[in-house]
Amino acid sequence: QQQVKQSPQSLIVQKGGISIINCAYENTAFDYFPWYQQFPGKGPALLIAIRPDVSEKKEGRFTISFNKSAKQFSLHIMDSQPGDSATYFCAASKAGGYNKLIFGAGTRLAVHP
Amino acid sequence: KAGVTQTPRYLIKTRGQQVTLSCSPISGHRSVSWYQQTPGQGLQFLFEYFSETQRNKGNFPGRFSGRQFSNSRSEMNVSTLELGDSALYLCASSLAGQGGQPQHFGDGTRLSIL
């Protein structure tokens, strides 16, 4: 059962543009939603995370938007740079429970100069 | 502060063998989780250990097992290896055993089964 659906599978953006990756979840018990960035040959690195009590969280060029009623959340990368080219994963887990992350399938982002 | 360290980085085994992978968490982190990453199935949760106890287990056969030591270091073992076990095995650590805590990943062990 795929509990976190991520789209698009791949994304090409021009340098300076905005990259948008979307995720939808099914389990209403989820209440912690992190985003990870993974470069080839490396493990996923935590970028930013949000809890359902806020609708938006911003850290530098990265912003998470959260829509609790629609059970959707998205990652926005402003002023995308070639160095942002990587695979991005959304994930979800139950706060107060165990540390089990359910991951989306990933989005391969390519930022062209 | 050193990050999560996984050893070895690469491993080649043949079918039927067994393998042990090691993970040293960030200093002070007591929770260690293991994930399998493959192109077809993506990132899948294997199990989590906290205070030397397995707290949660994913949907994997009993050939996959693990343990955690008193210093929070963890090992995972896969017995009777199958071709489908070829994957990147990732370890993540976090401060506490509760969900909703930031988890930090190592760079993984790339396991190839011939």
Interface residues (C-beta under 8 A of the other chain):
Chain A: D31 Y32 P34 Y36 G41 K42 G43 P44 A45 L46 A49 R51 F89 A91 S93 K94 A95 G96 G97 Y98 N99 K100 L101 I102 F103 G104 A105 G106
Chain B: V4 Q6 S31 S33 Y35 G42 L43 Q44 F45 E48 F50 R55 N56 G58 L90 A92 S94 G97 Q98 G99 G100 Q101 P102 Q103 H104 F105 G106 D107 G108
